[in-house]
């Protein structure tokens, strides 16, 4: 089964990438600080696209109480997220440090737009840590528990959650 990152999250990532490109184009100290952020973010965003955010595509079906046997393949993604979560959180700390340096350079350079971008990206990292990553892990937990508890011929979370 193929899992898609919810479109609003995909769009937000695309917008953040565009804003980072603009910061790099500022040149000078701001551009150099933005390049450092980009170097740190690129491998992190790849991980998010590969396994951290795609499970969120199952939130709506799960909220409706639907769990199917095909959803079991999401466990590969959520298990990988669980295993790599400490490293991803450490990457966030490194990225936030680079964003703080970018914001400082942008303040000195009179680039309020870049300061605002850095603030938004730091908030985005907090949202991932406090909402998106835990939600993705819950997707795996719900799928695992529901498929393990489902009576023969039934694979609905709603049917297993009533026991």
DSSP file (Angstrom, degrees, kcal/mol; ACC not computed):
  #  RESIDUE AA STRUCTURE BP1 BP2  ACC     N-H-->O    O-->H-N    N-H-->O    O-->H-N    TCO  KAPPA ALPHA  PHI   PSI    X-CA   Y-CA   Z-CA
    1    1 A X              0   0    0      0, 0.0     2,-0.5     0, 0.0     0, 0.0   0.000 360.0 360.0 360.0 140.4    0.0    0.0    0.0
    2    2 A X        -     0   0    0      2,-0.0     2,-0.5    72,-0.0    72,-0.1  -0.844 360.0-155.7-100.3 131.1    1.3    3.5   -0.9
    3    3 A X        -     0   0    0     -2,-0.5     2,-0.4    55,-0.0    52,-0.1  -0.904   5.2-154.1-111.1 132.9    0.9    6.2    1.8
    4    4 A X        -     0   0    0     -2,-0.5     2,-0.2    50,-0.2     3,-0.1  -0.870  21.3-117.0-109.3 137.0    0.8    9.8    0.8
    5    5 A X        -     0   0    0     -2,-0.4    49,-0.1     1,-0.1     5,-0.1  -0.495  49.7 -95.2 -62.3 133.3    1.7   12.7    3.0
    6    6 A X    >>  -     0   0    0     47,-0.4     4,-2.0    -2,-0.2     3,-1.1  -0.283  35.3-119.6 -53.6 135.0   -1.4   14.8    3.5
    7    7 A X  H 3> S+     0   0    0      1,-0.3     4,-2.9     2,-0.2     5,-0.2   0.814 109.6  56.9 -51.3 -39.5   -1.4   17.6    1.0
    8    8 A X  H 3> S+     0   0    0      1,-0.2     4,-2.1     2,-0.2    -1,-0.3   0.893 109.9  46.0 -62.0 -35.2   -1.4   20.5    3.5
    9    9 A X  H <> S+     0   0    0     -3,-1.1     4,-2.3     2,-0.2    -2,-0.2   0.914 112.6  49.8 -70.5 -42.0    1.8   19.1    5.0
   10   10 A X  H  X S+     0   0    0     -4,-2.0     4,-2.4     1,-0.2    -2,-0.2   0.927 112.0  48.8 -59.8 -45.1    3.4   18.6    1.6
   11   11 A X  H  X S+     0   0    0     -4,-2.9     4,-2.5     1,-0.2    -1,-0.2   0.902 109.1  52.5 -63.8 -41.0    2.5   22.2    0.7
   12   12 A X  H  X S+     0   0    0     -4,-2.1     4,-2.3    -5,-0.2    -1,-0.2   0.920 110.1  48.4 -61.8 -42.8    3.9   23.6    3.9
   13   13 A X  H  X S+     0   0    0     -4,-2.3     4,-2.4     2,-0.2    -2,-0.2   0.917 110.7  51.1 -62.4 -42.7    7.2   21.8    3.3
   14   14 A X  H  X S+     0   0    0     -4,-2.4     4,-2.2     1,-0.2    -2,-0.2   0.909 110.6  48.9 -60.6 -42.1    7.3   23.1   -0.3
   15   15 A X  H  X S+     0   0    0     -4,-2.5     4,-2.4     2,-0.2    -1,-0.2   0.895 109.9  51.2 -65.4 -40.0    6.7   26.6    1.0
   16   16 A X  H  X S+     0   0    0     -4,-2.3     4,-2.2     1,-0.2    -1,-0.2   0.904 109.4  50.7 -64.3 -40.3    9.5   26.3    3.5
   17   17 A X  H  X S+     0   0    0     -4,-2.4     4,-2.4     2,-0.2    -2,-0.2   0.918 110.3  49.9 -61.2 -43.2   11.9   25.1    0.8
   18   18 A X  H  X S+     0   0    0     -4,-2.2     4,-2.1     1,-0.2    -2,-0.2   0.909 111.0  48.8 -63.3 -42.1   11.0   28.1   -1.3
   19   19 A X  H  X S+     0   0    0     -4,-2.4     4,-2.0     1,-0.2    -1,-0.2   0.869 110.0  52.0 -66.8 -35.2   11.5   30.5    1.6
   20   20 A X  H  X S+     0   0    0     -4,-2.2     4,-2.4     2,-0.2    -2,-0.2   0.911 107.2  52.3 -66.7 -41.1   14.9   28.8    2.3
   21   21 A X  H  X S+     0   0    0     -4,-2.4     4,-2.0     1,-0.2    -2,-0.2   0.912 109.0  51.0 -59.7 -41.1   15.9   29.3   -1.3
   22   22 A X  H  X S+     0   0    0     -4,-2.1     4,-0.5     1,-0.2    -1,-0.2   0.900 108.8  50.8 -62.4 -40.3   15.0   33.0   -1.1
   23   23 A X  H >< S+     0   0    0     -4,-2.0     3,-1.0     1,-0.2     4,-0.4   0.896 108.6  51.9 -64.9 -39.3   17.1   33.3    2.1
   24   24 A X  H >< S+     0   0    0     -4,-2.4     3,-1.5     1,-0.3    -1,-0.2   0.900 105.3  56.2 -62.0 -39.9   20.1   31.7    0.3
   25   25 A X  H 3< S+     0   0    0     -4,-2.0    -1,-0.3     1,-0.3    -2,-0.2   0.620  86.2  80.6 -69.2 -12.0   19.7   34.1   -2.6
   26   26 A X  T << S-     0   0    0     -3,-1.0    -1,-0.3    -4,-0.5    -2,-0.2   0.781  86.8-160.9 -64.2 -24.4   20.1   37.0   -0.1
   27   27 A X    <>  +     0   0    0     -3,-1.5     4,-2.8    -4,-0.4     3,-0.5  -0.094  46.2  60.5  72.4-176.7   23.8   36.4   -0.2
   28   28 A X  H  > S-     0   0    0      1,-0.2     4,-2.3     2,-0.2     5,-0.2  -0.126 118.9 -23.7  58.5-151.5   26.3   37.6    2.3
   29   29 A X  H  > S+     0   0    0      1,-0.2     4,-2.4     2,-0.2    -1,-0.2   0.872 142.2  51.5 -61.5 -39.5   26.1   36.4    5.9
   30   30 A X  H  > S+     0   0    0     -3,-0.5     4,-2.4    75,-0.2    -2,-0.2   0.936 110.5  48.0 -64.1 -46.7   22.4   35.7    5.6
   31   31 A X  H  X S+     0   0    0     -4,-2.8     4,-2.0     1,-0.2    -2,-0.2   0.886 112.2  49.2 -62.3 -40.1   22.9   33.6    2.5
   32   32 A X  H  X S+     0   0    0     -4,-2.3     4,-1.8     2,-0.2    -1,-0.2   0.912 111.6  48.3 -66.6 -42.2   25.7   31.6    4.1
   33   33 A X  H  X S+     0   0    0     -4,-2.4     4,-1.9     1,-0.2    -2,-0.2   0.883 111.3  51.4 -64.7 -37.1   23.7   31.0    7.2
   34   34 A X  H  X S+     0   0    0     -4,-2.4     4,-2.6   -11,-0.2    -1,-0.2   0.864 105.6  55.4 -67.7 -36.1   20.8   29.9    5.1
   35   35 A X  H  X S+     0   0    0     -4,-2.0     4,-2.4     2,-0.2    -1,-0.2   0.896 106.2  51.4 -62.2 -39.4   23.1   27.5    3.1
   36   36 A X  H  X S+     0   0    0     -4,-1.8     4,-1.8     2,-0.2    -2,-0.2   0.924 109.7  49.4 -62.7 -44.4   24.0   25.9    6.4
   37   37 A X  H  X S+     0   0    0     -4,-1.9     4,-2.8     1,-0.2    -2,-0.2   0.929 110.5  51.2 -59.0 -45.3   20.4   25.4    7.3
   38   38 A X  H  X S+     0   0    0     -4,-2.6     4,-2.4     1,-0.2    -2,-0.2   0.903 107.3  52.3 -61.1 -42.1   19.7   23.9    3.9
   39   39 A X  H  X S+     0   0    0     -4,-2.4     4,-0.6     1,-0.2    -1,-0.2   0.870 115.1  42.3 -62.6 -36.3   22.6   21.4    4.3
   40   40 A X  H  X S+     0   0    0     -4,-1.8     4,-0.8    -5,-0.2    -2,-0.2   0.866 116.5  47.4 -76.4 -37.5   21.2   20.3    7.6
   41   41 A X  H  X S+     0   0    0     -4,-2.8     4,-3.2    -5,-0.2     5,-0.3   0.847  96.0  71.4 -75.8 -34.7   17.6   20.2    6.5
   42   42 A X  H  X S+     0   0    0     -4,-2.4     4,-1.9     1,-0.2    -1,-0.2   0.922 102.8  39.1 -55.2 -54.8   17.9   18.3    3.3
   43   43 A X  H  X S+     0   0    0     -4,-0.6     4,-1.7     1,-0.2    -1,-0.2   0.848 116.7  53.7 -65.1 -29.8   18.7   14.8    4.7
   44   44 A X  H  X S+     0   0    0     -4,-0.8     4,-2.3     2,-0.2    -2,-0.2   0.932 107.6  48.9 -68.1 -45.6   16.2   15.4    7.5
   45   45 A X  H  X S+     0   0    0     -4,-3.2     4,-2.6     1,-0.2    -2,-0.2   0.858 107.2  56.9 -62.9 -34.8   13.4   16.3    5.0
   46   46 A X  H  X S+     0   0    0     -4,-1.9     4,-2.2    -5,-0.3    -1,-0.2   0.935 107.4  48.0 -61.3 -45.0   14.2   13.1    3.0
   47   47 A X  H  X>S+     0   0    0     -4,-1.7     4,-2.8     2,-0.2     5,-1.3   0.924 111.1  50.8 -60.5 -44.4   13.7   11.0    6.1
   48   48 A X  I  <>S+     0   0    0     -4,-2.3     5,-2.7     1,-0.2     6,-0.6   0.926 112.5  46.2 -60.2 -43.3   10.4   12.8    6.8
   49   49 A X  I  <5S+     0   0    0     -4,-2.6    -1,-0.2     1,-0.2    -2,-0.2   0.839 115.3  47.8 -67.6 -32.9    9.2   12.1    3.3
   50   50 A X  I  <5S-     0   0    0     -4,-2.2    -2,-0.2    -5,-0.2    -1,-0.2   0.923 137.5 -18.1 -75.7 -45.9   10.4    8.5    3.4
   51   51 A X  I  <5S+     0   0    0     -4,-2.8     4,-0.4    -5,-0.2    30,-0.2   0.608 119.9  65.2-141.9 -17.7    8.9    7.3    6.7
   52   52 A X  I   <S+     0   0    0     -5,-1.3    -4,-0.2    -4,-0.2    -3,-0.2   0.896 111.3  26.9 -84.3 -38.9    7.9   10.0    9.2
   53   53 A X  S > <S+     0   0    0     -5,-2.7     3,-1.7    -6,-0.2   -47,-0.4   0.785 101.4  74.8 -99.2 -29.0    5.0   11.8    7.4
   54   54 A X  G >  S+     0   0    0     -6,-0.6     3,-2.1     1,-0.3     4,-0.2   0.846  88.2  64.1 -55.7 -34.4    3.5    9.2    5.0
   55   55 A X  G >  S+     0   0    0     -4,-0.4     3,-2.1     1,-0.3    -1,-0.3   0.795  88.0  71.7 -59.2 -23.4    1.7    7.3    7.9
   56   56 A X  G X  S+     0   0    0     -3,-1.7     3,-1.6     1,-0.3     4,-0.4   0.711  79.1  75.9 -65.1 -18.1   -0.3   10.5    8.5
   57   57 A X  G <  S+     0   0    0     -3,-2.1     4,-0.3    -4,-0.3    -1,-0.3   0.659  90.9  56.7 -64.6 -14.9   -2.1    9.7    5.3
   58   58 A X  G <> S+     0   0    0     -3,-2.1     4,-2.5    -4,-0.2    -1,-0.3   0.462  78.3  94.5 -93.9  -2.7   -4.0    7.0    7.3
   59   59 A X  H <> S+     0   0    0     -3,-1.6     4,-2.7     1,-0.2     5,-0.2   0.916  83.7  49.2 -58.0 -45.6   -5.3    9.4   10.0
   60   60 A X  H  > S+     0   0    0     -4,-0.4     4,-1.5     2,-0.2    -1,-0.2   0.948 113.2  44.6 -64.0 -48.8   -8.7   10.0    8.3
   61   61 A X  H  4>S+     0   0    0     -4,-0.3     5,-2.8     1,-0.2     4,-0.3   0.919 115.3  49.4 -60.9 -39.4   -9.5    6.3    7.6
   62   62 A X  H ><5S+     0   0    0     -4,-2.5     3,-1.4     1,-0.2    -1,-0.2   0.897 107.4  53.8 -65.5 -38.9   -8.4    5.5   11.2
   63   63 A X  H 3<5S+     0   0    0     -4,-2.7    -1,-0.2     1,-0.3    -2,-0.2   0.802 106.8  53.0 -64.9 -27.7  -10.5    8.3   12.6
   64   64 A X  T 3<5S-     0   0    0     -4,-1.5    -1,-0.3    -5,-0.2    -2,-0.2   0.514 124.3-107.6 -82.4  -4.8  -13.5    6.8   10.8
   65   65 A X  T < 5S+     0   0    0     -3,-1.4    93,-1.6    -4,-0.3    92,-0.8   0.642  72.2 141.2  90.4  15.3  -12.7    3.4   12.4
   66   66 A X  B   < +A  156   0A   0     -5,-2.8     2,-0.4    90,-0.2    -1,-0.3  -0.828  16.3 162.8 -99.8 122.4  -11.4    1.7    9.3
   67   67 A X        -     0   0    0     88,-0.8     2,-0.3    -2,-0.6    91,-0.0  -0.992  13.0-173.7-132.6 127.0   -8.4   -0.6    9.5
   68   68 A X    >   -     0   0    0     -2,-0.4     3,-1.5     1,-0.1     4,-0.3  -0.828  38.0-114.1-117.9 159.3   -7.6   -3.0    6.7
   69   69 A X  G >  S+     0   0    0     -2,-0.3     3,-1.7     1,-0.3     4,-0.2   0.829 114.7  64.6 -58.8 -32.0   -5.1   -5.8    6.5
   70   70 A X  G >  S+     0   0    0      1,-0.3     3,-1.2     2,-0.2    -1,-0.3   0.768  89.1  68.3 -63.6 -24.5   -3.3   -3.8    3.7
   71   71 A X  G X  S+     0   0    0     -3,-1.5     3,-2.2     1,-0.2     4,-0.3   0.650  74.8  87.0 -70.5 -13.2   -2.6   -1.1    6.2
   72   72 A X  G X  S+     0   0    0     -3,-1.7     3,-1.8    -4,-0.3     4,-0.3   0.795  74.6  69.9 -57.7 -27.6   -0.2   -3.4    8.0
   73   73 A X  G X> S+     0   0    0     -3,-1.2     3,-1.1     1,-0.3     4,-0.6   0.714  82.8  71.8 -65.8 -17.9    2.6   -2.3    5.7
   74   74 A X  H X> S+     0   0    0     -3,-2.2     4,-2.5     1,-0.2     3,-0.5   0.745  80.6  75.9 -66.7 -20.5    2.6    1.1    7.4
   75   75 A X  H <> S+     0   0    0     -3,-1.8     4,-2.6    -4,-0.3     5,-0.3   0.813  86.0  60.1 -63.1 -29.3    4.2   -0.6   10.3
   76   76 A X  H <> S+     0   0    0     -3,-1.1     4,-1.4    -4,-0.3    -1,-0.3   0.902 110.2  42.8 -61.4 -39.5    7.5   -0.7    8.5
   77   77 A X  H <X S+     0   0    0     -4,-0.6     4,-2.4    -3,-0.5    -2,-0.2   0.935 116.6  44.7 -72.6 -46.8    7.4    3.1    8.3
   78   78 A X  H  X S+     0   0    0     -4,-2.5     4,-2.5     1,-0.2    -2,-0.2   0.849 112.2  52.4 -71.0 -32.6    6.2    3.7   11.9
   79   79 A X  H  X S+     0   0    0     -4,-2.6     4,-2.2    -5,-0.2    -1,-0.2   0.896 110.6  48.7 -66.4 -38.5    8.7    1.1   13.3
   80   80 A X  H  X S+     0   0    0     -4,-1.4     4,-2.5    -5,-0.3    -2,-0.2   0.911 110.4  51.1 -66.3 -41.2   11.5    2.9   11.5
   81   81 A X  H  X S+     0   0    0     -4,-2.4     4,-1.4   -30,-0.2    -2,-0.2   0.937 109.7  49.9 -60.4 -45.6   10.3    6.3   12.8
   82   82 A X  H  < S+     0   0    0     -4,-2.5     4,-0.4     1,-0.2     3,-0.3   0.914 113.6  46.1 -59.0 -42.3   10.3    4.9   16.3
   83   83 A X  H  < S+     0   0    0     -4,-2.2     3,-0.2     1,-0.2     4,-0.2   0.869 121.0  37.0 -68.4 -37.1   13.8    3.6   15.9
   84   84 A X  H  X S+     0   0    0     -4,-2.5     4,-2.5     1,-0.2     3,-0.2   0.452  87.7  99.3 -97.1  -1.2   15.1    6.8   14.3
   85   85 A X  H  X S+     0   0    0     -4,-1.4     4,-2.7    -3,-0.3     5,-0.3   0.902  79.7  52.8 -57.2 -45.8   13.1    9.3   16.4
   86   86 A X  H  > S+     0   0    0     -4,-0.4     4,-1.9    -3,-0.2    -1,-0.2   0.919 112.5  45.9 -57.4 -40.8   16.0   10.1   18.8
   87   87 A X  H  > S+     0   0    0     -4,-0.2     4,-2.3    -3,-0.2    -1,-0.2   0.894 111.9  51.4 -67.3 -38.9   18.3   10.9   15.9
   88   88 A X  H  X S+     0   0    0     -4,-2.5     4,-2.0     2,-0.2    -2,-0.2   0.888 109.7  49.4 -66.9 -37.2   15.6   13.0   14.2
   89   89 A X  H  X S+     0   0    0     -4,-2.7     4,-1.8     2,-0.2    -1,-0.2   0.877 110.2  51.2 -68.0 -36.5   15.0   15.0   17.4
   90   90 A X  H  X S+     0   0    0     -4,-1.9     4,-2.0    -5,-0.3    -2,-0.2   0.895 107.7  53.1 -64.9 -39.3   18.7   15.6   17.7
   91   91 A X  H  X S+     0   0    0     -4,-2.3     4,-2.9     1,-0.2    -2,-0.2   0.904 104.9  55.5 -61.3 -40.6   18.7   16.8   14.1
   92   92 A X  H  X S+     0   0    0     -4,-2.0     4,-3.2     1,-0.2     5,-0.2   0.917 105.6  51.4 -58.2 -43.1   16.0   19.2   15.0
   93   93 A X  H  X S+     0   0    0     -4,-1.8     4,-2.1     1,-0.2    -1,-0.2   0.915 112.1  46.4 -61.1 -42.0   18.2   20.7   17.8
   94   94 A X  H  X S+     0   0    0     -4,-2.0     4,-2.0     2,-0.2    -2,-0.2   0.915 114.1  47.8 -65.7 -43.0   21.0   21.1   15.3
   95   95 A X  H  X S+     0   0    0     -4,-2.9     4,-2.5     2,-0.2    -2,-0.2   0.918 110.6  51.2 -64.3 -43.9   18.7   22.7   12.7
   96   96 A X  H  X S+     0   0    0     -4,-3.2     4,-2.4     1,-0.2    -1,-0.2   0.898 108.1  52.8 -62.5 -39.6   17.1   25.0   15.3
   97   97 A X  H  X S+     0   0    0     -4,-2.1     4,-1.8    -5,-0.2    -1,-0.2   0.920 110.9  46.6 -59.1 -43.2   20.6   26.2   16.3
   98   98 A X  H  X S+     0   0    0     -4,-2.0     4,-2.2     1,-0.2    -2,-0.2   0.861 110.8  53.0 -67.0 -35.3   21.4   26.9   12.7
   99   99 A X  H  X S+     0   0    0     -4,-2.5     4,-2.9     2,-0.2    -2,-0.2   0.874 106.0  53.1 -67.7 -36.7   18.1   28.7   12.4
  100  100 A X  H  X S+     0   0    0     -4,-2.4     4,-2.2     2,-0.2    -2,-0.2   0.911 110.1  47.7 -63.2 -41.1   18.9   30.9   15.4
  101  101 A X  H  X S+     0   0    0     -4,-1.8     4,-2.4     2,-0.2    -2,-0.2   0.890 111.8  50.7 -66.0 -38.5   22.2   31.9   13.8
  102  102 A X  H  X S+     0   0    0     -4,-2.2     4,-2.7     2,-0.2    -2,-0.2   0.928 109.8  49.7 -62.6 -45.3   20.3   32.6   10.5
  103  103 A X  H  X S+     0   0    0     -4,-2.9     4,-2.4     2,-0.2    -2,-0.2   0.902 110.6  50.4 -61.9 -40.8   17.8   34.8   12.4
  104  104 A X  H  X S+     0   0    0     -4,-2.2     4,-2.3     2,-0.2    -1,-0.2   0.935 112.5  46.2 -62.3 -45.6   20.6   36.7   14.1
  105  105 A X  H  X S+     0   0    0     -4,-2.4     4,-2.0     1,-0.2   -75,-0.2   0.897 112.4  51.3 -63.2 -39.7   22.3   37.3   10.7
  106  106 A X  H  <>S+     0   0    0     -4,-2.7     5,-3.2     2,-0.2     4,-0.3   0.880 108.4  51.4 -66.8 -37.7   19.0   38.3    9.2
  107  107 A X  H ><5S+     0   0    0     -4,-2.4     3,-1.3     1,-0.2    -2,-0.2   0.944 111.4  47.2 -62.2 -46.8   18.4   40.8   12.0
  108  108 A X  H 3<5S+     0   0    0     -4,-2.3    -2,-0.2     1,-0.3    -1,-0.2   0.858 114.2  48.5 -62.4 -34.0   21.8   42.3   11.5
  109  109 A X  T 3<5S-     0   0    0     -4,-2.0    -1,-0.3    -5,-0.2    -2,-0.2   0.388 113.6-116.1 -88.9   4.3   21.2   42.5    7.8
  110  110 A X  T < 5 +     0   0    0     -3,-1.3     2,-0.9    -4,-0.3    -3,-0.2   0.808  67.5 142.4  68.7  28.8   17.8   44.1    8.1
  111  111 A X    >>< +     0   0    0     -5,-3.2     4,-2.0     1,-0.2     3,-0.7  -0.666  16.1 166.8-105.7  77.0   16.0   41.0    6.6
  112  112 A X  H 3> S+     0   0    0     -2,-0.9     4,-2.5     1,-0.2    -1,-0.2   0.810  75.0  61.3 -58.8 -31.6   12.8   40.8    8.6
  113  113 A X  H 3> S+     0   0    0      1,-0.2     4,-2.0     2,-0.2    -1,-0.2   0.885 106.4  45.1 -64.1 -37.6   11.4   38.3    6.1
  114  114 A X  H <> S+     0   0    0     -3,-0.7     4,-2.6     2,-0.2    -2,-0.2   0.860 110.3  54.0 -75.2 -36.0   14.2   35.9    6.8
  115  115 A X  H  X S+     0   0    0     -4,-2.0     4,-2.2     2,-0.2    -2,-0.2   0.938 110.7  47.3 -59.4 -45.6   13.8   36.4   10.6
  116  116 A X  H  X S+     0   0    0     -4,-2.5     4,-2.6     2,-0.2    -2,-0.2   0.894 110.2  52.3 -64.3 -40.6   10.2   35.5   10.2
  117  117 A X  H  X S+     0   0    0     -4,-2.0     4,-2.6     2,-0.2     5,-0.2   0.935 109.1  49.6 -59.6 -46.5   11.0   32.5    8.0
  118  118 A X  H  X S+     0   0    0     -4,-2.6     4,-2.1     1,-0.2    -2,-0.2   0.905 111.2  49.7 -60.9 -41.6   13.4   31.2   10.7
  119  119 A X  H  X S+     0   0    0     -4,-2.2     4,-2.2     1,-0.2    -1,-0.2   0.923 111.1  49.2 -62.5 -44.2   10.8   31.7   13.4
  120  120 A X  H  X S+     0   0    0     -4,-2.6     4,-2.3     1,-0.2    -2,-0.2   0.888 110.9  49.6 -62.9 -39.6    8.2   29.8   11.2
  121  121 A X  H  X S+     0   0    0     -4,-2.6     4,-2.0     2,-0.2    -1,-0.2   0.865 109.3  51.4 -70.4 -34.9   10.6   26.9   10.6
  122  122 A X  H  X S+     0   0    0     -4,-2.1     4,-1.8    -5,-0.2    -2,-0.2   0.913 111.5  47.9 -65.5 -41.2   11.4   26.6   14.3
  123  123 A X  H  X S+     0   0    0     -4,-2.2     4,-2.3     1,-0.2    -2,-0.2   0.887 108.6  55.1 -64.3 -38.9    7.7   26.5   15.1
  124  124 A X  H  X S+     0   0    0     -4,-2.3     4,-2.3     1,-0.2    -2,-0.2   0.904 105.5  52.2 -60.4 -42.2    7.3   23.9   12.3
  125  125 A X  H  X S+     0   0    0     -4,-2.0     4,-2.3     1,-0.2    -1,-0.2   0.903 109.2  49.6 -61.9 -41.0   10.0   21.7   14.0
  126  126 A X  H  X S+     0   0    0     -4,-1.8     4,-2.8     2,-0.2     5,-0.3   0.897 108.8  52.8 -64.1 -39.8    8.1   22.0   17.3
  127  127 A X  H  X>S+     0   0    0     -4,-2.3     4,-2.3     1,-0.2     5,-1.8   0.900 109.7  48.9 -62.7 -40.6    4.8   21.0   15.5
  128  128 A X  I  <>S+     0   0    0     -4,-2.3     5,-3.0     3,-0.2     6,-0.4   0.938 114.9  44.5 -62.7 -45.9    6.6   17.9   14.1
  129  129 A X  I  <5S+     0   0    0     -4,-2.3     5,-0.3     1,-0.2    -2,-0.2   0.887 124.1  32.7 -66.4 -40.1    7.9   16.9   17.5
  130  130 A X  I  <5S+     0   0    0     -4,-2.8    -1,-0.2    -5,-0.2    -2,-0.2   0.666 137.2   9.1 -95.1 -18.4    4.7   17.5   19.5
  131  131 A X  I  X5S+     0   0    0     -4,-2.3     4,-2.4    -5,-0.3    -3,-0.2   0.687 122.2  43.9-126.5 -60.3    2.1   16.6   16.9
  132  132 A X  I  ><S+     0   0    0     -5,-1.8     4,-2.5     2,-0.2     5,-0.2   0.927 114.7  44.0 -67.9 -48.7    3.2   15.0   13.7
  133  133 A X  H  ><S+     0   0    0     -5,-3.0     4,-2.3     1,-0.2     5,-0.2   0.948 116.8  46.7 -64.1 -47.0    5.7   12.4   14.9
  134  134 A X  H  > S+     0   0    0     -6,-0.4     4,-2.3    -5,-0.3    -1,-0.2   0.902 112.3  51.5 -60.7 -37.5    3.5   11.3   17.8
  135  135 A X  H  X S+     0   0    0     -4,-2.4     4,-2.0     2,-0.2    -1,-0.2   0.909 109.0  50.2 -64.5 -40.5    0.5   11.1   15.4
  136  136 A X  H  X S+     0   0    0     -4,-2.5     4,-1.6     1,-0.2    -1,-0.2   0.908 110.9  49.2 -63.6 -40.6    2.5    8.9   13.0
  137  137 A X  H  X S+     0   0    0     -4,-2.3     4,-2.2     1,-0.2    -1,-0.2   0.882 108.7  53.1 -66.0 -36.9    3.5    6.6   15.8
  138  138 A X  H  X S+     0   0    0     -4,-2.3     4,-3.0     2,-0.2     5,-0.3   0.868 102.3  59.1 -65.0 -35.8   -0.1    6.4   17.0
  139  139 A X  H  X S+     0   0    0     -4,-2.0     4,-2.5     1,-0.2     5,-0.2   0.952 108.4  45.3 -55.2 -49.2   -1.1    5.3   13.5
  140  140 A X  H  X S+     0   0    0     -4,-1.6     4,-2.8     1,-0.2     5,-0.2   0.911 112.9  50.2 -61.5 -43.1    1.3    2.4   13.8
  141  141 A X  H  X S+     0   0    0     -4,-2.2     4,-2.7     2,-0.2     5,-0.3   0.912 112.3  46.7 -62.8 -42.7    0.0    1.5   17.3
  142  142 A X  H  X S+     0   0    0     -4,-3.0     4,-2.8     2,-0.2     5,-0.3   0.928 114.4  46.5 -66.5 -44.9   -3.6    1.6   16.2
  143  143 A X  H  X S+     0   0    0     -4,-2.5     4,-2.5    -5,-0.3     5,-0.3   0.946 115.1  47.0 -62.3 -47.4   -3.0   -0.5   13.1
  144  144 A X  H  X S+     0   0    0     -4,-2.8     4,-1.8    -5,-0.2    -2,-0.2   0.944 117.1  42.2 -60.6 -49.5   -0.9   -3.0   15.0
  145  145 A X  H  X S+     0   0    0     -4,-2.7     4,-1.9    -5,-0.2    -1,-0.2   0.910 115.1  49.8 -65.8 -43.0   -3.4   -3.3   17.9
  146  146 A X  H  X S+     0   0    0     -4,-2.8     4,-1.5    -5,-0.3    -1,-0.2   0.908 112.4  45.7 -65.9 -42.1   -6.4   -3.4   15.6
  147  147 A X  H  < S+     0   0    0     -4,-2.5    -1,-0.2    -5,-0.3    -2,-0.2   0.844 113.7  50.3 -70.8 -31.5   -5.1   -6.1   13.3
  148  148 A X  H  < S+     0   0    0     -4,-1.8    -1,-0.2    -5,-0.3    -2,-0.2   0.829 119.0  37.3 -72.6 -31.1   -4.0   -8.2   16.3
  149  149 A X  H  < S+     0   0    0     -4,-1.9    -2,-0.2    -5,-0.2    -1,-0.2   0.582  85.9 118.9 -96.5 -12.1   -7.3   -7.9   18.0
  150  150 A X     <  -     0   0    0     -4,-1.5     3,-0.1    -5,-0.2     5,-0.1  -0.315  64.9-124.4 -62.8 130.7   -9.6   -8.1   15.0
  151  151 A X    >   -     0   0    0      1,-0.2     3,-2.7     2,-0.1    -1,-0.1  -0.345  49.2 -71.8 -65.6 156.3  -12.0  -11.1   15.1
  152  152 A X  T 3  S+     0   0    0      1,-0.3    -1,-0.2     3,-0.0     3,-0.1  -0.227 124.3  14.4 -51.6 133.2  -11.8  -13.3   12.0
  153  153 A X  T 3  S+     0   0    0      1,-0.2     2,-0.4    -3,-0.1    -1,-0.3   0.377 111.6  93.7  82.8  -4.8  -13.4  -11.6    9.0
  154  154 A X    <   +     0   0    0     -3,-2.7    -1,-0.2     1,-0.1   -86,-0.0  -0.965  33.9 162.3-122.0 136.9  -13.4   -8.2   10.7
  155  155 A X        +     0   0    0     -2,-0.4   -88,-0.8    -5,-0.1     2,-0.5  -0.030  35.6 124.3-140.0  34.9  -10.7   -5.5   10.5
  156  156 A X  B  >  -A   66   0A   0    -90,-0.2     4,-1.7     1,-0.2   -90,-0.2  -0.844  53.7-147.8-100.5 131.2  -12.4   -2.4   11.6
  157  157 A X  H  > S+     0   0    0    -92,-0.8     4,-2.6    -2,-0.5     5,-0.2   0.889 101.7  58.6 -59.0 -39.6  -10.9   -0.4   14.5
  158  158 A X  H  > S+     0   0    0    -93,-1.6     4,-0.6     1,-0.2    -1,-0.2   0.893 105.8  48.2 -59.8 -39.1  -14.5    0.5   15.5
  159  159 A X  H  4 S+     0   0    0    -94,-0.4     3,-0.3    -3,-0.2    -1,-0.2   0.857 116.2  42.6 -71.7 -32.8  -15.4   -3.1   15.9
  160  160 A X  H >< S+     0   0    0     -4,-1.7     3,-0.9     1,-0.2    -2,-0.2   0.769 107.5  60.0 -83.6 -24.6  -12.3   -3.9   18.0
  161  161 A X  H 3< S+     0   0    0     -4,-2.6    -1,-0.2     1,-0.2    -2,-0.2   0.634  94.5  65.0 -79.8 -10.6  -12.5   -0.8   20.1
  162  162 A X  T 3<        0   0    0     -4,-0.6    -1,-0.2    -3,-0.3    -2,-0.1   0.563 360.0 360.0 -85.5  -8.2  -15.9   -1.7   21.4
  163  163 A X    <         0   0    0     -3,-0.9    -1,-0.2    -4,-0.1    -2,-0.1   0.509 360.0 360.0 -65.5 360.0  -14.7   -4.8   23.3
